[in-house]
Every structure is written in structure tokens, then in C-alpha cells.
Amino acid sequence: MKVRRIIKSDALDALRAKDRDARNRLGRHFVAFVRAPKDKGLPRGWVFHATDTPLATYTHLEDSRDSDRPMFVSFIVGNPVSQVHDSRDAVQGFCDYNSELMDEADSHASVVLAEVKAYQTTLLEDEKEPRANAVEFLFLNDEGEVLWCGYDGSYGEQKLRGEGAHILIRGCYDASLQREVRTVLTRHCRTVRPTKASLDAAVRKIRRITRLKFVGYVPVP
């Protein structure tokens, strides 16, 4: 019995260590959805990101010869870049593997989200893997939803319009830094009518406080 307790304790300690390592590696890196104020002429929102490598994206198109309508777009950030690239390839693989499930009755992003959740959880809990997958996923689907999955397999979703967080940040696990980032996004994207100048100002401030090279935003039509 004592041996079993020691084994369980060691496994739990290793899991906690991997969790801390992932959060540390994602201390400054983040992807965020910012909902636009209700005002004519504005998009539904913006996806902001801060990484030390170019933002990784994957767009899944409708499986039809006469349509190039995107079913969903995924934004992937993390550290190191090798895990980001592996994660993007994994999303594409999940789409190919589950293509038969992705018909008109299914939410394509929800199908892939379930696969990503299992992928992230497995990498975190696998005792043979020395590190967790320090990667965060954000999906925008054609049903007007934003979905996310964290490095630990946690996940959720909300509408682009309506109820839900005005600012959804994934990553940036340095608490004080996340407060600064949220303040910048609120000030430049929520409390005033956003313009290109105010959005660009937010990028400059985020680049300065995160000290990351690749900071930017993508409008959500």
C-alpha cells in the first residue's frame, strides 16, 4: 500500500510540475477575442495575439467543390514554436480524420474541439511526455461562436454577439501582466469607438509590456 501511495504521489507531483512549466512558458504569450462595441460600421470583434513567432492559423473550408466558405478558423499560440507547429498539424489531422462527421448538421469546430481537448489532456497526463503542450487554441466558427481550448484541456465557448465576456484572454498566465493587457484592450477597444489608430496603439503597448516580437490583431467580420 505504501508503494502505491508513493507512486501516486510521484505521478501527481510530476503532473503539477508539468502544469507549472506550461503556465510559465505561456506567461506572456496569449490569444484573445475582443468583442466590439455595438456600433454601425464595426466588425463583430478582433482577435489579438502576442507571441515570439508568427501567429499560426488553420482555416477549415466547407467540403464542397463549389464553395470556399470557411467552416472555422483556428488561432494557435504557444511556446516553443515546435509545439505550435505540431498543434497546427494536429488540428488539420483531426479535420481530415473526422471529415465524415463534419456534415451540415454538425458544428465543425465543436467536433475538432473535442479532439483538441483529448489531445491536450493526453499530453499533459502522459507520464512518458516530459512537458505539457504549452499551446492555446481559439476557434471562430461559421455559427457566430468563439471556442477555446487551453494547454490543460480546459475548454469553453461563447457567442460573438450577446452574453459572454467582452474580452476573452487565453494564455498570459502571468497575472499582473494579464491585468495590464486587459486594461490596454479595454481602453483602446471597448471604452472608445475603436479606430485603426486606437487598435494600433493597443498593439504597440502590448508589444512593450510583453516584450514579444509578434503582436497584432485580426478583425472578425
Protein Blocks (a to p, Z undefined) as FASTA:
>chain_A
ZZmmmmmmmmmmmmmmmmmmmmmmmmmgccddddddddehiafbdcddddfbdcdddddd
dddfkbccdfbdcddddddfklmmmmmmmmmmmmmmmmmmmcfkbcfklmmmmmmmmmmm
mmmmmmklmbdcddddddddfkopacdddfkopacdddfbhcddfbdceejjbfklmmmm
mmmmmmmmmmpccdfklmmmmmmmmmmmnopabgcddddZZ
